[in-house]
Amino acid sequence: MMKYLLLFSLALLAACQDQAASGPEEEAGVPGELPYQPLSLDDLSAFRPVAKNWSVAGRALSDHTREHDLQTSEGAGVLVNQPTDEVRDNLFTSWEHGDMELQLDFMMPKGSNSGVYFMGRYEIQLFDSWQVAEPKHSDAGGIYQRWDESKSEGERGFEGHVPRLNAAKAPGLWQQLYVSFRAPRFDEAGNKIENARFEKVVLNGVTLHEEVELTGPTRAAAFSDEVAQGPLMIQGDHGPVAFRNIRYKRYFDERLVLDNIRYQYYEIDGPITQLPDFDTLELVREGETDSLVFEKLSERDERVAYIFTGTLRAPKEGDYLFTVYSDDGSQLFLNGDRIVDNDGKHDFEPMTGKIHLSEGKHDFKLTYFNNNWGKGLLVQYEGPQMPWQPLYGRLPERAQADRPATLVEPKEAPEMVRSFVMHQGEKITHAMSVGDPKGIHYSVDLRRGALLKCWRGDFADVTEMWYQRGQPQLLEPLEMAVETEDAPVAAVLSDMNAVFPEEQPDYFKLQGYDINEAEEPVFKYQVDAATVFDHYQPSDDGRELVRSIRAENAPANLYTRLAVGDYVEAVGNGYYSVGGKYYLRLQSPAGEPTIRRSMDQTELLFPLTTSANEVKYSILW
């Protein structure tokens, strides 16, 4: 079956290899979000008075082989907890929150333990859970259990929620946490009418929980009661931990209001591919309506068009982001200015626009047409301290249907899948992903011979290559994946001050790949006069990805860049920390690599002109 999957994927790529692809943050008009509020870590002024176990540093490093190891350097931007037997306080923000979204990076040393308590009451666990086979609620990303001391032993802990899978990195690496939290609700008499809820918890890009209710505070909470707002708390009494890039959005019970809604309904003779000139059409019907649900305004679904107008009331001044989903075309106008242009004949697709609104009333206008087949119209928005939510409208039924999953799992030999692969927000169109029965997998950019990402565990979800004709053509890792930098496997440098190229040089060309005795691909590239061979395999213990790069007929100035990051520093036992994203360990040749600063990044380079003309290293994450 895998051979057919590979052949079909190659055909798809051949048909689409020239199309442009860019990440959401680089393409105007695609769905995005308003920026988060950064929590300043220049000092500790964002927090309530704290004990001396908390401080601010410029950098944190940790040796993953040493218990509770956390090394810091002077500066700002990193929040550090280094508790002792005498000083081990928890940390509370100076502000309080109800509903909120939180993003942060944390570094967990070996054997350490911490947690983030929303409203000081509901904990997401932070723990050194690296390579735990069966995670518990007490592992990284778990929702910690509640506790009742009055119950008998063995029953005191209850309602803990286990993460869907173990997405923890090795200790000493920076890890990313995202949480969407909904506070409990109370009536006017103060009675709780809705439980607190973790709407979404994502660790290192992997969704661990969705829509999990909590009937009360979790164990070791700072408060035993439940209220509408409380401070964010970080646990400080269980072990060292570091944080950076703490960003948040706090939400309050305010929203846009659209009223005085009127509609105009038109019917069109013949096919339509874009919004019509409404002045040339005969009006079929008009009147008042209480929503933007257009289906109830006519008995006809095809070759129809609408104009909706109304008054939009903004409760406060600020930036507002509007997203209009439609099948087919639509446009959104505010105060006469076009904010979103989603015109054209297409499936149910979104487009986004941002506007700064003053407090008060604004003129609203939405136009829409449907040619035939599918239909749908939905307007959503995000505003100052207002979460992303619908203004009016609903998703079409077909967009809500469950999709079947198509998974690939290597059993007896490596599996090779050509597909598109997302890397740092960009769709890489010439990629191959290789899954190994030992459970170490990777994706490479074939154009540049670049390692894109690697992961451990289950291999790949290829549903997006097949479901509904496979338009996205994406392969998605089934586990937490670590991304590396996309750059050519080798390059010719005029001298040691020359910039290592990020794009494919003119002298660089893929020559295909061979299959070795272990049924693993060995990629082959022409780099100037040299032939470069690039091979990946799991380490013997199945913990690391081992890469070997070998050159034949190498010129004197041929180099390979093994790593690039904010920093590349030795942390012990032969390992380098690459920007805190992953560890790299050289296996051959013996000797020290060249570490240099270039373009505000630190690079680890090796010449491919030694007597062996080969370098071998492993990646651990």
N, C-alpha and C positions, 0 to 999 in steps of 0.2 A: 504493500500500500504506500510505503514511504517513497518509493521510486516514482509512483504516479503523482504524489503530492509535489515532489521536487520538480518534475517535468512541467506540471501545470503551473507551478509558481514561476518557473522560468519563462513560460509563455506569457503570463500576465506581466512580468517585469519587462519583457521585450516590447510589449505593446504600450507600456506606460513609462519607459525609462527616461523619456525626454520631458515629462511633465514637471513643472516646478512644484516644490513643496516647502512650506515654511511653518514655523511654530506659531502658536496663537499670539504670543507677545510681539511677533514681528509683522503680523498681517493686520492691516487696518480693517475695522468693522467686524471682526470675529468676536465671539463672546469672550469677555474678560471679567474683571472685577475691580472695584475701587481699592485703592491701596490700604494696607493695614497701618495701624498706629504703632510705630516702634516704641519699645520701652527702653528708655535711655539707660545705658550701662557705663556712662562716664564716671558715675559714682553710685552711691546707694540711696540717693534722694528719692527714688521712685518707690521705696519701701518704708515701712514703719521702722522705728529704731530697732537695730539688730545687734546680736552678740558678735563677738570677734571671729566666730567660725565662718562668717560670710565676708567676702572681700571682692574687689574688682581687679582684674588682671588684663594684660595685653594678649596673652596666649596661654593655652593649656596643652600639655603633652602627657602621654601616659604610655608606659611599657606594658603591653598586654600580658606579659608573663609574670608580672609582679603584683602581688595583692595590694589593693588600695593605693597604687602608685598614681600620683597626680602632681606634675611639675608645672610651675607657672612662671611667667616673666612679667616684669613691670609694664604698666600701660592701662588701657581701658578697653571696654567692649566685651569682656568675658566675665561672667558672674561665677564665682567659685565658692564652694562649700568645703571646708577642711575641718571637720569636727574633732574634738578631743573629748576625753572623759569629763572634763570640767566645763567645756563650752560646746553645746550641740543644739542650738535653738533652730526652730523652724522660721521661715521667712514669709512675711505677709506684704502684699502690695499696699500702698497708701490709699489706693482707690478700691471701690467695690464694683461688683458686676452682677448682672442677672444673666440673660442670654448673651452668649459671646462665642466668637471663633478665636482660636489661639494657635499660633505657629511658633515653634522654637526648635533650636538645635541643642542637644545635650550630649555630654561625654561621660560615660560610665566606666570608671576603672574596674579592673578585675575584682570580683567578689563584692562589689558595692551595691547600694540599695538607696532609693529615694522615691519620690512620688510628687505628682502635681495634684493639689486638691482644689477643685472648682468650688467657689464660694466658701473655701476652707472646710468643705464637708464631703465632697465626692471625689474619690481618688482614682487617677490613672497611674498605674504602677510603673516606675522606672527601676530596672534591675539588670544586673549582668546575667542575661539569659542566653548567652551565645551558645549555639548548638544544642540547646535543650530539645530533646526529641518530642516530648509531649508537654507543652507549656500548660501552666496552671494560671489561675487568676492572679497569683502573686508574681508572675513573670512579666517581662517588659511588654507594655501595652495592655495588660490585663486591667479589668475593672475590679478593684479590690472588694473583698467580701465585707458584709456587715457583721456585727458582733453583738451577742447578747449574753452577758455574764451570768444571767439568771438561769440559763438553760444548762442541761447536763453536759458533761464533757463529751466532745465529739459532735455536739449539735449547736455549739455556741456560734460558730461561723456559718453564715448562710448568704445566699444571693450573690456570690462572687461570679464573675463572668470571664470565661477563658477566652483569650484571643484566638481568632480563627486559625492562625498559624504563627509560628515563631519567625518574626521579621527582625530580630535583633542582630546587630552587627557585633563584631569582635570588640572586647573591651578596649577603651582608649581611642576609639574612632568616633567622629561626630555622627550623631543620628538625628533624624528629623521627625518631629511629632506634630500632627495636626489634629485638633479636636473642635468639633462643633457641639456646643452644650446649650441645652434649653433648661432654664431655671424652673422650679416648681411654681405653680399658680395657686393663688389664694382668692377667696371671695371677700366681699366687703367686711365680713365679720372676722376675717383672719383664718378661716378654715381652709385647709389645703383641698383643692379641687382637681389638681393635676400633679403627678409625680415629676421630679427632676428627670431629665433624659439626656443621655449621650446620643446625639443624632448621628454622629460619625466620628470614628477614631481611626487615624491613619498613621502607621509607623513605617518610616523609610519607604514610602510610596505604596504600601500594602494596606488595604482597608481591613481592619481587624474587627470592628463593631459597627452596627447600624441600628438606630432606634432602640436603644437599651434603656428601660426604665429603672429607676432606683427608688425604692419605697422609703428610704431614709439615708442618713449619713453613713459612710463606710467606716470601717475600723480605723482608729487612731485619728479621727477627724478632730479639728480644733474646737468644733461646736457640736452639741448633740441635738439642737433644735433645727427647724427648717424655716427659712425666711425668704423674702423676695430677692435680696441682694446680700452679697458677702465678699470678702477679699479673696484674691487668688493666693494660695499658700503653696510653698515648696518645702518639702520635708528635708530637714537638716540634721536629724539625729541618728541616721543609720549608716552613713558613710560618705566619702568624698564624691563630689559630682561637679561638673561645670556646665554652664549654659551660655548661649550666645544667640543673637538674631531673634530675640523675643519680640513677637509682633501680635497684635490683637485687634479685634473689632468688638466693641460693646454695643448691644442693641437695646432699644427701649420701645415702648408700646406706642410708636408713632408710625404713620404710613401716609402715602399719597391717597387722595380721594378724588375720584372721577365722577362728576355728576352732570346733570343737564345733558345727558347723552342723547344725540339724535343720529339718525341714519338716513342714507339715501341708497336705494337699491336699483341696479341696472342689469339688463340682460343684453347679451352681445350675440350677433349673428356670425357664425363661423369661428374658427380657432383663434385664440388670443395668446400671445407670447410675452406681453408686457402690459403694464398698467395703461389703460386707454386715456385719451383726452376726454375727460368727463363732459366738457362743454359741448362735445359733438354727439353725445348720447341722449337718448330719450329716457327721462326718469320714469321708472315703473312704479316705485312706491317710496314714500318717506314717512318719517314719524319719530316718536320717542321710543327709547328702549332702555332697559336696565342693565345691559351688559354688552360685550363685544362678541357674544356667541351668535354668529351670523346665520347658522342653519335654520333657526326658528323664524327668520325674517323672510323666507321665501320657500316655495315648494321645489324649486329647481336648484340643482347643485353645480351644474356644468355651465361654462361660459357666462359667468356672473361676475359682477363687480360691486363694491360698496365704498361709501364714504361715511366714516364715523366722525362726529365732532362732539365737543363737550368742554367742560371747565375742569381743569386739573388744579387741585389745591395742594400746595406744598406746605407742610407744617413748620419747616425751618429752611433757612438759606444753606446752600452747599452744592456740591457736585452730585449729580444723579446719573446713573448708568442705566440705559434702556436697552433691552434685547427683544427683538421682534422675531418670533418663529412664524413662518408661513409656508403654505403649499397652495397656490403658487406665490405670486409676487405681492409685496406690500411696501409702504413707506409711512414713516411717522414724522409728523410736524409738530413743533411746539412754538407758539408765538410766531407762527409763519415761517420758521426756519426748519429745513429738513434735517432731522436728527439721525434717522436710520433709513438707509436705502437697501431694501431687500427685494428689489424688483426682478422680474424675469420669470420664465417658466422653469420651475425646479421642484424637487421634493421638499418635505418639511425640514427647512434649514433655518438657522439663526443668523442674524446680523445685529451688530451692537453700535450704539453711539452714546456719547457723553455730553452733558450740558450742565452749566451752572445756573441754578434757579434761585431766585429770591423767594423769601417767604411770601405766601399769598397765592393769588389766582393766576392761571396761565391758560392760554388758548390751546386746545388739543385737537389734532386732526390725524386720522388714520385711514389710509386707503388700502384696498385689498381686491385681488381678483383670483378666481379659480377657473382654469381652462377645463380640465376633466380629470377623471380618476381621483387620486388622493386630494384631500382638502384639509385645511387646518390653519388656525390663527391664534397666536398667544403672545401677549405683551407682558414682559417681566421687567423688574427694575431693582436697583439697589441704591440707597441714598445715605445721607449722613446718619449713622447709628440706626439704620434700617436694613434688615437682612434682605437678601435676594428673594423676591416673592412675586407672584402674579399680580398684575394690575387688574386685568379682566381677560377672560378667555380660558381655554382648556386644551390639553394635549389630545391629538386624535387617537382613536383606539389602537390603531396599528402601531403607533410609537410606544405604546405601553405594553405590548405583547412580550412575553418571555422569549428569549432567543435560545435555540439549542446550542450546546457547547461542543466544539470540536477540539480535542486535546491530542497532543503528540507526546508519547513517552518512550524513550529508548529502552529496549529490553535486553537484547543480546549484543548489539553493535551500535556505534554512534549513528545518530540520525542527523541529516543535513537538510535544512529547509531554507530556500530562497524566499524572501519576502521583503516588505518594507518594515523598518524598525524605527521607533521613536528614540531620539537621543537628544537630551537637553532641549526639549521642545521642538526639535526639527525632525521631519520625516526623512530618514535615510533610505534612498530608493534602490541602492545597489548593495544589499546586505545579505549575509548568510548567517544563520544561527545553527549551532552544532550542539546537540544533546548527547551526553555520554551516559552509559548505564551506571557508571560509578557515582553519578549525581552531581557532576561539575559541568556547567554549560556556559556558552558564551555566544556573543554576536560580533561580527566583524563587518566593517565597511570595505567592500571589495575594491572600490575605486582607489582607496588610499592604503589598503593593508592595515587599517587601524582597528584596534580593539575598542568596541563601543561599550560593552557591558558584560558582566559575568554574574552567575548566580548558582546557588547550591540547592539541591532538592529535586522537586518535580520540574519537568522541562517547560512545555509551552502550550499556550492556548492560541489556536490558529483560526478561531471562529470568524474573525474579521476578514480572513482570506476567502471565506466560503459563504457566509451567511448573506443573503440578499445580493447575490452575484459578487460578493467579495470586493466591494468598491474600496474600502480603506486598505486592504491587502496587508494588514498589520499582524505580526507575530508578537504576542505578549508573554513575558515570563510568568510562570505560575508561582514564583517565589520572589522574595526581596532581591533585587538586582542592584549591583553597584556599577555606576557609570564611570568610564574613564574618558580621557580627552581624545578627540577624533583628529588624528594627524597622520601623515604618511609613515609607514614602517621604517623608512630610511630616506635620507636626503643627503645631497652633496652640499657641503658648507665651504664657502671660500676661505673662511678662517673661523676661529673660535668665538668671534664676536658677531658672526653672521646670524640672522634670525632663522630659526628652524621653521620651514614652511608649514602652514596649516592646511592649505589646499594642495591638490594634486599637481606636482610640477609637470612641465612639458616632457621632461625626460623620464617620467614614471609611467609604467604601463603594466596592467595585470596580464599575466601569461597563463592564467588558469590555476588548476590545482591537481595534484596527484593524490591517490589514496594509498596509505602505507599498509604494512602488514596488520596493524591494529585497526584497520578500516577508518583511520582518522585522516582528514584532509591535510595536505601540506601545500600551502599557498605559495605561488611563485610569481615574482615581479621582476621586470626589467627596470633597473634604476641606473640611468646613465649607461656605463659600460658593464656594470655588475649585474649578476643574477642573484636575487635575494630570496631565500626560502624561509617561510614563516610557519611554525608548527605549534599547536597547543595540545596539552594533554593533562588529565588530572594527576595530582601527586599520588604517591603510593598509598598514603593514608586517607585520600579522598577529601582533604581539607583545603587544598590550594590548587589554583590553576597555574600550570607550568608552561612558560612560553620559551621557545628556542628560535633565535634569529641567526641565520647563517648567510654569508655572502661569498660568491665566487667572482673572481676577476674584479675585486673591489678597487676603486681608485683610492688615492691616499687620503682623500678628504670625505669619505663616506661615513656617516654617523647614523645611529639609531637613537631616538629619544624614548627612553624607557618610562619616564614619568614627568608630569608637569603639574604644579599646584601652587597655592599661596605659599607653601613651604614644602621642602623635602628634607626631613631631618632624621638622623639615626636615633632610634629609641631603645636599642639593645638587642642582643641575640641575633645580630646580622640584619635586622629589619629596619626599613625606613618607613616613616609615616608620610604619606603623600597627601598633604593638605588635610590630614585627619579623615580622608575618605576611605583609604584602604592602606594595607601594609605591602611593601615590596621587599623581597629578599633575593639577593644575587646568589646564583649557584655556580656560574662560571662566566667569564674567566675570573681567576683570582685577581685581587687588586682593587684599588679604589676607583670609583667612577668619577666622571667630571660633573660637578654640581655648580651651576651658574645661574645668575639672575638675567632674565631677558624679558622685555616687554612686561615688566612688573610681575613676572611669575618666576618661580624657581624650577629649573629643569635638571634632570638627571640624564646625561648623555654617555654613550659609549661609542668608540670608533669600531667600525667593522673592517679594520685593516690590520688587525693583529695577526700573528702567525696562525692562529686557529680560525680567524675570521668568523667567530661565532660568540654569541652571548646568550646566556640562559638565566632566567629569573622566574620567580613565582610570586603570585598575588594572593594575599590573605585578607578576608573581610569578615 
